[in-house]
Amino acid sequence: MATAAFETPKLRSYPVIPLVQAGAMSHLKPFVASEPIQKALGFPGELVEDWQAKAIAKMGELLGKYRSLRVYMDACVHCGACSDKCHYFLGTGDPKNMPVARQDLMRKVYRRYFTFAGKHFPKLVGAVDLTREVLDDWYSYYHQCSECRRCSVFCPYGIDTAEVTMAAREIMDSIGMGQKYSNEIIGKVHRIGNNLGIPGPALENTLEGLEEDTKDDTGLDVKFPLDVKGAEVLLITPSADFFSEPHVESLIGYAKVFHAAGISWTLSSMASEAGNFGMFIGNYEQLRTIALRIRQAALELGVKRIVVGECGHAWRVAYSFWNTLAGIGAGAKDPFAIELQQQLDLRYKQPTHICEFTDDLIQRGALRFDKDANDARIITFHDSCNVARGSRMGDMPGGQFVIPRRIITSVANHFHDMAPQTIGEGTFCCGGGGGLLTDDLMELRVKGALPRMEALKNVVDGHGVNFMATICAICKAQFTKVLPYYGFNMSMVGGVHQLVSKAIRLGDR
């Protein structure tokens, strides 16, 4: 690993509120999207001449469209409850990474153009004009928010900083100042079907290779089917699962679960991506366009169930948005949505998370495991933000916390949770979510991971933990990069279904 151009924070026993370092991260900005990337999504290719007027107009549109946004602009009393809750502030000390201060970057502009006091007495209420300097601050600090929503858990008024961030990014996209990483990925999904740009033939070859590898390992014909019409289950999983370590180990685990249960399933070459970066940029048109690929695949393949793989924001989008955006589940009313609702087997949740799917089979005694197969691992679990705070699983409150842990303890003998204040609803972000998983933001990613690394170190030192399981592709990708900065082995992170794959017994149901 090349030497970092920044200093990695020192690990402590618990998160410590840092000394404020004004402007500490003002230098950090992601690459701006080029004209071809922008235009492919219908955005201006460069900063428009009348950008200020158009940005204010877009803000007005969003304030009218999303009532919550106006509430968030008006409701904050600067109580400070959120100030020390952001992993980026804890890791950087930059005061503009306090959620309240990051919100205020927009709130001050809102007051200037959309309130009586701000229009007539701006200095009295802290209102500011939308200048190029302010816009540059927006671009920097609204790309130093992973939209994890931890701050919202502690806000007495329920202000959701993620929605403010999403609105700011949508405004910037509308005037030609979009982020390269997220927008380039969205374009790949539109053109090819997945975030990584893997074409259908390459995907097919990859799956054939996995079948051969799994046959060598198990002696059984465990299939990785693609575009099979009439299969019961359509699996929508993050494209990282198709080739990247450790993600692919979870895909192998899914396949073994379907095989052991005798349930027919398929992947889709057209909709080969569970992730939806439309949410990260706050653009519901892009979000819906991506989701509609999944609806089309489900209709064309004639499946009865849709199951989502291990990806945090994919599950949040599926759980919270698919119903109204694409008619997967009840919600949308267009003819294709109604057709899909009639096609799907409503005895099952639509959609279903792969952990719900596997846990149900475990609870019914349909799967058998050799827990000793995972004895080399002493395991902890990282709650991914979008699963923890933007969704749920099962039929119980907090099922998104219970079910993954129940699977782990069904397939392994050694498990230890991290400190209670760092997991569950209050979990710390991995530091790479929300469209920030790009090397041009590596300093932010490393420093933002500090609180999770501290919690991990405590269970490593106290219990000998050597494996951190998670159910998010972004978390897996982030941790494999940042763990070495803190002295950990990158291989100590993996998926829950990686553990399932190791322990599951095939052929002896």
VEXDREN-2710 file (C-alpha; in Angstrom, 1 decimal):
% VEXDREN-2710
k/r/px/py/pz
1/MET/0.0/0.0/0.0
2/ALA/1.4/3.4/-1.0
3/THR/2.1/5.8/1.8
4/ALA/-0.9/8.0/2.6
5/ALA/-0.6/11.7/2.0
6/PHE/-2.4/12.2/5.3
7/GLU/-2.0/11.0/8.9
8/THR/-4.2/8.1/10.0
9/PRO/-5.9/8.9/13.3
10/LYS/-4.7/7.0/16.4
11/LEU/-7.1/4.4/17.8
12/ARG/-8.5/5.0/21.3
13/SER/-10.6/2.9/23.6
14/TYR/-13.8/4.9/22.7
15/PRO/-14.7/7.8/20.5
16/VAL/-13.4/11.1/21.8
17/ILE/-14.8/14.5/20.7
18/PRO/-11.9/16.1/18.8
19/LEU/-10.6/19.6/19.1
20/VAL/-12.2/21.7/16.4
21/GLN/-9.9/22.3/13.4
22/ALA/-11.6/24.9/11.2
23/GLY/-11.1/24.1/7.5
24/ALA/-9.3/20.8/8.2
25/MET/-11.1/19.1/5.3
26/SER/-11.9/22.1/3.1
27/HIS/-9.3/21.0/0.6
28/LEU/-11.0/17.7/-0.1
29/LYS/-13.3/17.5/-3.1
30/PRO/-14.3/14.6/-5.3
31/PHE/-13.7/14.8/-9.0
32/VAL/-16.4/16.7/-10.9
33/ALA/-18.3/14.7/-13.6
34/SER/-17.2/15.4/-17.2
35/GLU/-19.6/16.6/-19.8
36/PRO/-20.3/13.2/-21.3
37/ILE/-21.1/11.7/-17.9
38/GLN/-23.4/14.6/-17.1
39/LYS/-25.2/14.7/-20.4
40/ALA/-25.9/11.0/-20.3
41/LEU/-28.0/11.6/-17.3
42/GLY/-29.7/14.7/-18.6
43/PHE/-27.7/17.1/-16.5
44/PRO/-25.7/20.1/-17.8
45/GLY/-22.2/19.2/-18.9
46/GLU/-20.6/22.1/-17.0
47/LEU/-21.5/24.9/-14.6
48/VAL/-24.2/26.9/-16.4
49/GLU/-23.8/30.6/-16.8
50/ASP/-26.8/31.5/-14.7
51/TRP/-26.1/28.9/-12.2
52/GLN/-27.1/30.9/-9.2
53/ALA/-30.6/31.7/-10.4
54/LYS/-31.1/28.1/-11.5
55/ALA/-29.8/26.7/-8.2
56/ILE/-32.2/28.9/-6.3
57/ALA/-35.1/27.9/-8.6
58/LYS/-34.2/24.2/-8.1
59/MET/-34.1/24.7/-4.3
60/GLY/-37.6/26.3/-4.5
61/GLU/-38.8/23.3/-6.5
62/LEU/-37.5/20.8/-3.9
63/LEU/-38.9/22.8/-1.0
64/GLY/-42.3/22.6/-2.6
65/LYS/-41.9/18.9/-3.6
66/TYR/-40.6/17.6/-0.3
67/ARG/-42.3/19.1/2.7
68/SER/-39.8/17.5/5.0
69/LEU/-37.0/19.6/3.5
70/ARG/-38.7/22.8/4.4
71/VAL/-39.3/21.5/7.9
72/TYR/-35.7/20.6/8.3
73/MET/-34.7/24.1/7.2
74/ASP/-37.0/25.7/9.8
75/ALA/-36.9/23.3/12.7
76/CYS/-33.3/23.3/13.8
77/VAL/-32.6/25.1/17.1
78/HIS/-28.9/24.5/17.1
79/CYS/-29.1/22.5/20.3
80/GLY/-25.9/20.6/19.4
81/ALA/-27.3/17.1/20.0
82/CYS/-26.0/16.0/16.6
83/SER/-22.6/17.7/16.8
84/ASP/-20.5/14.8/18.0
85/LYS/-22.5/12.1/16.3
86/CYS/-21.0/12.2/12.8
87/HIS/-18.1/9.9/12.2
88/TYR/-16.5/12.4/9.8
89/PHE/-16.4/15.1/12.5
90/LEU/-15.0/12.6/15.0
91/GLY/-12.4/11.6/12.5
92/THR/-11.5/15.0/11.1
93/GLY/-12.3/17.7/13.7
94/ASP/-13.6/19.9/10.9
95/PRO/-16.6/21.8/12.4
96/LYS/-18.4/21.8/9.0
97/ASN/-18.6/18.1/9.4
98/MET/-20.9/18.6/12.4
99/PRO/-24.3/17.7/11.0
100/VAL/-25.8/21.0/12.2
101/ALA/-23.0/23.0/10.5
102/ARG/-23.3/21.0/7.3
103/GLN/-27.0/21.6/7.2
104/ASP/-26.4/25.3/7.8
105/LEU/-24.5/25.5/4.5
106/MET/-27.9/25.2/2.9
107/ARG/-30.0/26.7/5.7
108/LYS/-28.3/30.0/5.4
109/VAL/-29.0/30.2/1.7
110/TYR/-32.6/29.1/2.3
111/ARG/-33.1/31.9/4.7
112/ARG/-31.7/34.4/2.3
113/TYR/-34.1/33.6/-0.6
114/PHE/-37.1/31.9/1.0
115/THR/-37.8/33.7/4.3
116/PHE/-39.0/37.3/5.0
117/ALA/-36.3/38.0/7.5
118/GLY/-33.6/36.7/5.3
119/LYS/-34.7/38.8/2.3
120/HIS/-34.9/42.0/4.3
121/PHE/-32.5/41.6/7.3
122/PRO/-30.0/38.9/6.2
123/LYS/-27.3/39.6/8.7
124/LEU/-29.7/39.4/11.6
125/VAL/-30.7/35.8/10.8
126/GLY/-27.4/34.5/9.4
127/ALA/-28.6/34.5/5.8
128/VAL/-26.1/34.5/3.0
129/ASP/-26.1/34.9/-0.7
130/LEU/-25.4/31.8/-2.9
131/THR/-21.9/32.8/-4.0
132/ARG/-19.3/30.7/-5.8
133/GLU/-17.5/30.4/-2.5
134/VAL/-20.6/29.0/-0.8
135/LEU/-21.2/26.7/-3.8
136/ASP/-17.6/25.3/-3.4
137/ASP/-18.3/24.7/0.3
138/TRP/-21.4/22.8/-0.7
139/TYR/-19.5/20.6/-3.2
140/SER/-16.8/19.8/-0.6
141/TYR/-18.9/19.2/2.5
142/TYR/-22.0/17.7/1.0
143/HIS/-19.6/15.1/-0.4
144/GLN/-18.3/14.6/3.2
145/CYS/-21.7/13.1/4.3
146/SER/-22.4/9.4/3.8
147/GLU/-26.1/9.9/4.3
148/CYS/-25.9/7.4/7.1
149/ARG/-28.5/9.2/9.2
150/ARG/-26.9/8.5/12.6
151/CYS/-27.3/12.2/13.5
152/SER/-31.1/11.9/12.9
153/VAL/-31.3/9.2/15.6
154/PHE/-30.1/11.7/18.2
155/CYS/-31.9/14.8/16.9
156/PRO/-34.8/15.8/19.2
157/TYR/-36.7/17.1/16.1
158/GLY/-35.9/14.2/13.8
159/ILE/-34.0/16.3/11.3
160/ASP/-32.6/14.1/8.6
161/THR/-29.2/15.4/7.4
162/ALA/-29.2/12.8/4.6
163/GLU/-32.2/14.5/3.0
164/VAL/-30.5/17.8/3.1
165/THR/-27.4/16.3/1.5
166/MET/-29.4/14.6/-1.2
167/ALA/-31.2/17.9/-2.0
168/ALA/-27.9/19.8/-2.2
169/ARG/-26.4/17.2/-4.5
170/GLU/-29.5/17.3/-6.7
171/ILE/-29.3/21.1/-6.9
172/MET/-25.6/20.9/-7.9
173/ASP/-26.3/18.2/-10.6
174/SER/-29.0/20.5/-12.0
175/ILE/-26.5/23.3/-12.6
176/GLY/-23.7/21.2/-14.0
177/MET/-21.6/20.4/-10.9
178/GLY/-22.2/16.7/-10.4
179/GLN/-19.8/14.2/-8.8
180/LYS/-17.9/11.9/-11.2
181/TYR/-18.0/8.7/-9.2
182/SER/-21.8/8.5/-8.6
183/ASN/-22.9/9.8/-11.9
184/GLU/-20.5/7.6/-13.9
185/ILE/-21.9/4.6/-12.1
186/ILE/-25.5/5.5/-12.7
187/GLY/-24.6/5.8/-16.4
188/LYS/-23.1/2.3/-16.4
189/VAL/-26.4/0.9/-15.0
190/HIS/-28.4/2.7/-17.7
191/ARG/-26.1/1.4/-20.5
192/ILE/-25.2/-2.1/-19.3
193/GLY/-27.3/-3.0/-16.2
194/ASN/-24.8/-2.9/-13.3
195/ASN/-22.5/-0.5/-11.4
196/LEU/-19.3/-2.1/-12.6
197/GLY/-20.1/-2.2/-16.3
198/ILE/-19.9/-6.0/-16.6
199/PRO/-21.5/-7.0/-20.0
200/GLY/-23.8/-10.0/-20.3
201/PRO/-21.2/-12.4/-21.8
202/ALA/-18.6/-11.6/-19.1
203/LEU/-21.2/-12.2/-16.4
204/GLU/-22.2/-15.5/-18.0
205/ASN/-18.6/-16.6/-18.1
206/THR/-18.1/-15.6/-14.5
207/LEU/-21.0/-17.6/-13.3
208/GLU/-19.9/-20.6/-15.2
209/GLY/-16.5/-20.3/-13.5
210/LEU/-18.2/-20.2/-10.1
211/GLU/-20.1/-23.3/-10.9
212/GLU/-16.9/-25.1/-11.8
213/ASP/-15.2/-23.8/-8.6
214/THR/-18.1/-24.8/-6.4
215/LYS/-18.2/-28.3/-8.0
216/ASP/-14.5/-28.7/-7.3
217/ASP/-15.1/-27.7/-3.7
218/THR/-18.3/-29.6/-2.9
219/GLY/-18.6/-32.3/-5.6
220/LEU/-22.1/-31.1/-6.3
221/ASP/-23.7/-29.3/-9.3
222/VAL/-24.6/-26.0/-7.5
223/LYS/-25.9/-23.8/-10.2
224/PHE/-25.6/-20.1/-10.7
225/PRO/-28.4/-19.6/-13.3
226/LEU/-28.7/-16.6/-15.5
227/ASP/-31.9/-15.4/-17.4
228/VAL/-33.8/-18.6/-16.6
229/LYS/-37.5/-18.0/-17.4
230/GLY/-40.0/-19.5/-14.9
231/ALA/-37.6/-19.7/-12.0
232/GLU/-39.3/-19.1/-8.6
233/VAL/-36.8/-16.5/-7.3
234/LEU/-35.1/-13.5/-9.0
235/LEU/-32.0/-12.6/-7.1
236/ILE/-31.0/-9.0/-7.3
237/THR/-27.5/-8.6/-5.8
238/PRO/-24.7/-6.0/-5.9
239/SER/-22.5/-6.5/-8.9
240/ALA/-19.4/-6.8/-6.7
241/ASP/-20.8/-10.2/-5.7
242/PHE/-19.9/-11.5/-9.2
243/PHE/-16.2/-11.3/-9.0
244/SER/-14.7/-9.3/-6.1
245/GLU/-13.3/-10.6/-2.9
246/PRO/-14.8/-11.1/-0.3
247/HIS/-18.2/-10.3/-2.0
248/VAL/-18.2/-13.4/-4.2
249/GLU/-18.1/-15.7/-1.2
250/SER/-21.5/-14.5/-0.2
251/LEU/-22.9/-15.1/-3.7
252/ILE/-21.6/-18.7/-3.4
253/GLY/-23.4/-18.8/-0.1
254/TYR/-26.7/-17.7/-1.7
255/ALA/-26.4/-20.4/-4.4
256/LYS/-25.8/-23.0/-1.8
257/VAL/-28.8/-21.9/0.2
258/PHE/-31.1/-22.1/-2.9
259/HIS/-29.5/-25.5/-3.7
260/ALA/-30.0/-27.0/-0.3
261/ALA/-33.6/-25.8/-0.1
262/GLY/-34.4/-27.0/-3.6
263/ILE/-35.7/-23.6/-4.7
264/SER/-35.3/-22.6/-8.3
265/TRP/-33.7/-19.1/-8.8
266/THR/-32.1/-16.9/-11.4
267/LEU/-30.0/-13.8/-11.9
268/SER/-30.8/-11.3/-14.7
269/SER/-28.2/-10.0/-17.2
270/MET/-30.4/-7.0/-17.8
271/ALA/-30.9/-6.1/-14.1
272/SER/-27.6/-7.3/-12.7
273/GLU/-27.3/-4.7/-10.0
274/ALA/-29.1/-4.3/-6.6
275/GLY/-27.4/-1.0/-5.8
276/ASN/-29.1/2.3/-6.8
277/PHE/-26.9/5.4/-6.7
278/GLY/-29.9/7.5/-7.7
279/MET/-30.6/7.7/-4.0
280/PHE/-27.2/9.1/-3.3
281/ILE/-27.6/12.0/-5.6
282/GLY/-31.1/12.7/-4.4
283/ASN/-32.6/12.2/-7.9
284/TYR/-35.8/10.2/-7.9
285/GLU/-36.1/10.1/-11.7
286/GLN/-32.7/8.3/-11.8
287/LEU/-33.6/6.2/-8.9
288/ARG/-36.9/5.1/-10.6
289/THR/-35.2/4.4/-14.0
290/ILE/-32.8/2.0/-12.3
291/ALA/-35.6/0.3/-10.3
292/LEU/-37.7/-0.2/-13.5
293/ARG/-35.0/-2.4/-14.9
294/ILE/-35.6/-4.8/-12.1
295/ARG/-39.4/-4.7/-12.7
296/GLN/-38.9/-5.4/-16.4
297/ALA/-36.6/-8.3/-15.6
298/ALA/-39.1/-9.8/-13.1
299/LEU/-41.9/-9.5/-15.7
300/GLU/-39.9/-11.0/-18.5
301/LEU/-38.6/-13.9/-16.5
302/GLY/-42.0/-14.6/-14.9
303/VAL/-40.6/-15.1/-11.3
304/LYS/-42.8/-15.4/-8.2
305/ARG/-40.4/-13.8/-5.7
306/ILE/-37.7/-11.1/-5.7
307/VAL/-34.8/-11.5/-3.2
308/VAL/-32.2/-8.8/-2.6
309/GLY/-28.6/-9.7/-1.8
310/GLU/-26.2/-8.3/0.8
311/CYS/-26.1/-4.5/0.1
312/GLY/-27.2/-1.9/2.5
313/HIS/-28.4/0.9/0.3
314/ALA/-29.9/-1.6/-2.2
315/TRP/-32.1/-3.0/0.6
316/ARG/-33.1/0.5/1.8
317/VAL/-34.1/1.4/-1.8
318/ALA/-35.9/-1.9/-2.2
319/TYR/-37.7/-1.7/1.2
320/SER/-38.6/2.0/1.0
321/PHE/-39.0/2.9/-2.7
322/TRP/-39.6/-0.1/-4.9
323/ASN/-43.3/-0.2/-4.1
324/THR/-44.1/3.3/-5.3
325/LEU/-41.4/3.7/-7.8
326/ALA/-41.7/0.4/-9.6
327/GLY/-44.7/-1.5/-8.3
328/ILE/-42.6/-4.2/-6.7
329/GLY/-45.0/-4.9/-3.9
330/ALA/-48.1/-2.7/-3.5
331/GLY/-47.9/0.9/-4.4
332/ALA/-47.5/1.9/-8.0
333/LYS/-50.7/1.9/-10.2
334/ASP/-49.5/1.8/-13.8
335/PRO/-50.5/-1.3/-15.8
336/PHE/-47.0/-2.9/-15.6
337/ALA/-46.9/-2.5/-11.8
338/ILE/-50.4/-4.1/-11.5
339/GLU/-49.3/-6.9/-13.8
340/LEU/-46.2/-7.6/-11.6
341/GLN/-48.3/-7.5/-8.4
342/GLN/-50.6/-10.1/-9.9
343/GLN/-47.6/-12.2/-11.0
344/LEU/-45.7/-12.3/-7.7
345/ASP/-46.7/-14.7/-5.0
346/LEU/-48.0/-12.5/-2.2
347/ARG/-47.7/-15.2/0.4
348/TYR/-44.1/-13.9/0.6
349/LYS/-42.8/-10.5/1.3
350/GLN/-42.0/-8.6/-1.9
351/PRO/-39.1/-7.9/-1.9
352/THR/-37.4/-10.2/0.6
353/HIS/-33.9/-9.7/1.9
354/ILE/-31.6/-12.7/1.5
355/CYS/-31.1/-12.8/5.3
356/GLU/-34.9/-13.0/5.8
357/PHE/-34.9/-15.8/3.2
358/THR/-32.2/-17.8/4.8
359/ASP/-33.4/-17.2/8.3
360/ASP/-36.8/-18.4/7.5
361/LEU/-35.3/-21.6/6.1
362/ILE/-33.2/-22.0/9.3
363/GLN/-36.2/-21.5/11.6
364/ARG/-38.2/-24.1/9.7
365/GLY/-35.3/-26.6/9.9
366/ALA/-34.8/-26.7/6.1
367/LEU/-31.1/-26.1/6.3
368/ARG/-28.4/-28.0/8.1
369/PHE/-25.0/-26.7/9.2
370/ASP/-21.7/-27.8/10.6
371/LYS/-20.9/-24.9/13.0
372/ASP/-17.4/-26.2/13.7
373/ALA/-16.5/-25.4/10.1
374/ASN/-16.3/-21.7/11.1
375/ASP/-14.3/-22.4/14.3
376/ALA/-11.2/-20.6/12.9
377/ARG/-13.2/-17.4/13.0
378/ILE/-14.1/-15.3/16.1
379/ILE/-16.9/-13.1/14.7
380/THR/-18.4/-9.7/15.2
381/PHE/-21.0/-8.0/13.2
382/HIS/-21.1/-4.5/11.7
383/ASP/-24.7/-3.1/11.3
384/SER/-24.7/-1.3/8.0
385/CYS/-26.3/2.2/8.1
386/ASN/-29.0/1.9/5.5
387/VAL/-30.2/-1.5/6.9
388/ALA/-30.1/-0.3/10.5
389/ARG/-31.7/3.1/10.1
390/GLY/-33.5/3.0/6.7
391/SER/-35.3/-0.4/6.7
392/ARG/-36.3/-3.4/8.7
393/MET/-36.4/-7.2/8.3
394/GLY/-38.9/-9.7/9.3
395/ASP/-42.1/-9.1/11.3
396/MET/-40.6/-7.8/14.5
397/PRO/-39.3/-4.4/15.5
398/GLY/-35.5/-4.4/15.2
399/GLY/-35.6/-7.5/13.0
400/GLN/-32.8/-6.0/10.9
401/PHE/-30.6/-6.4/14.0
402/VAL/-31.8/-9.7/15.2
403/ILE/-31.9/-11.7/11.9
404/PRO/-28.3/-11.3/10.7
405/ARG/-27.0/-12.2/14.2
406/ARG/-29.3/-15.2/14.4
407/ILE/-28.0/-16.5/11.1
408/ILE/-24.4/-16.0/12.3
409/THR/-25.0/-17.9/15.6
410/SER/-26.7/-20.6/13.6
411/VAL/-23.6/-21.2/11.5
412/ALA/-20.7/-20.4/13.9
413/ASN/-19.8/-21.0/17.5
414/HIS/-17.9/-17.8/18.3
415/PHE/-19.6/-14.5/18.2
416/HIS/-19.1/-11.2/20.1
417/ASP/-20.9/-7.9/19.5
418/MET/-19.1/-4.6/19.6
419/ALA/-20.0/-2.0/22.2
420/PRO/-23.8/-1.4/22.4
421/GLN/-23.5/2.3/21.7
422/THR/-21.7/1.5/18.4
423/ILE/-24.2/-1.0/16.9
424/GLY/-27.9/-1.3/16.2
425/GLU/-29.8/1.9/15.5
426/GLY/-26.8/3.9/16.7
427/THR/-24.3/2.0/14.5
428/PHE/-21.3/3.9/13.2
429/CYS/-20.9/4.2/9.4
430/CYS/-18.2/2.3/7.6
431/GLY/-17.1/5.7/6.3
432/GLY/-17.4/4.9/2.6
433/GLY/-21.2/5.0/2.0
434/GLY/-23.4/7.6/0.3
435/GLY/-21.5/7.8/-3.0
436/LEU/-18.1/8.4/-1.3
437/LEU/-16.4/5.1/-2.1
438/THR/-13.8/6.6/-4.4
439/ASP/-10.1/6.9/-4.1
440/ASP/-10.1/10.7/-4.5
441/LEU/-11.8/10.8/-1.1
442/MET/-9.5/8.2/0.6
443/GLU/-8.5/10.7/3.3
444/LEU/-12.1/11.2/4.3
445/ARG/-12.8/7.5/4.1
446/VAL/-10.0/6.6/6.4
447/LYS/-10.7/9.3/8.9
448/GLY/-14.4/8.6/8.8
449/ALA/-13.9/4.9/9.6
450/LEU/-12.2/5.9/12.9
451/PRO/-15.2/5.3/15.3
452/ARG/-15.9/1.8/13.8
453/MET/-12.2/0.9/13.9
454/GLU/-12.1/1.9/17.6
455/ALA/-15.1/-0.3/18.4
456/LEU/-13.5/-3.2/16.4
457/LYS/-10.2/-2.9/18.2
458/ASN/-12.0/-3.3/21.5
459/VAL/-13.4/-6.7/20.6
460/VAL/-10.2/-7.7/18.8
461/ASP/-8.3/-7.0/22.0
462/GLY/-11.0/-8.2/24.4
463/HIS/-12.2/-11.3/22.7
464/GLY/-9.7/-12.2/19.9
465/VAL/-12.2/-11.3/17.1
466/ASN/-10.6/-11.9/13.7
467/PHE/-13.6/-11.6/11.4
468/MET/-16.1/-8.8/11.0
469/ALA/-19.3/-9.8/9.1
470/THR/-21.5/-7.3/7.3
471/ILE/-24.3/-7.4/4.8
472/CYS/-23.4/-4.4/2.6
473/ALA/-21.2/-4.4/-0.5
474/ILE/-20.0/-0.9/0.2
475/CYS/-19.1/-1.7/3.7
476/LYS/-17.1/-4.7/2.5
477/ALA/-15.3/-2.6/-0.2
478/GLN/-14.6/0.2/2.3
479/PHE/-13.2/-2.0/5.0
480/THR/-10.9/-4.0/2.8
481/LYS/-9.3/-0.7/1.9
482/VAL/-9.2/1.1/5.3
483/LEU/-8.5/-1.8/7.6
484/PRO/-4.8/-1.9/6.8
485/TYR/-4.5/1.8/7.6
486/TYR/-5.3/0.9/11.2
487/GLY/-3.1/-2.2/11.4
488/PHE/-5.8/-4.8/10.7
489/ASN/-5.7/-7.5/8.0
490/MET/-8.0/-6.6/5.0
491/SER/-9.2/-10.3/4.9
492/MET/-10.9/-10.0/8.3
493/VAL/-14.1/-8.6/6.7
494/GLY/-16.7/-10.6/4.8
495/GLY/-20.4/-11.3/4.4
496/VAL/-22.9/-13.2/6.5
497/HIS/-23.5/-15.6/3.7
498/GLN/-19.8/-16.2/3.5
499/LEU/-20.1/-17.8/6.9
500/VAL/-23.3/-19.6/5.7
501/SER/-21.3/-21.0/2.7
502/LYS/-18.6/-22.4/4.9
503/ALA/-20.9/-24.2/7.3
504/ILE/-23.9/-25.3/5.2
505/ARG/-24.3/-29.1/4.6
506/LEU/-25.4/-30.0/1.1
507/GLY/-26.8/-33.3/-0.1
508/ASP/-27.9/-34.6/3.2
509/ARG/-31.2/-32.7/4.0
END
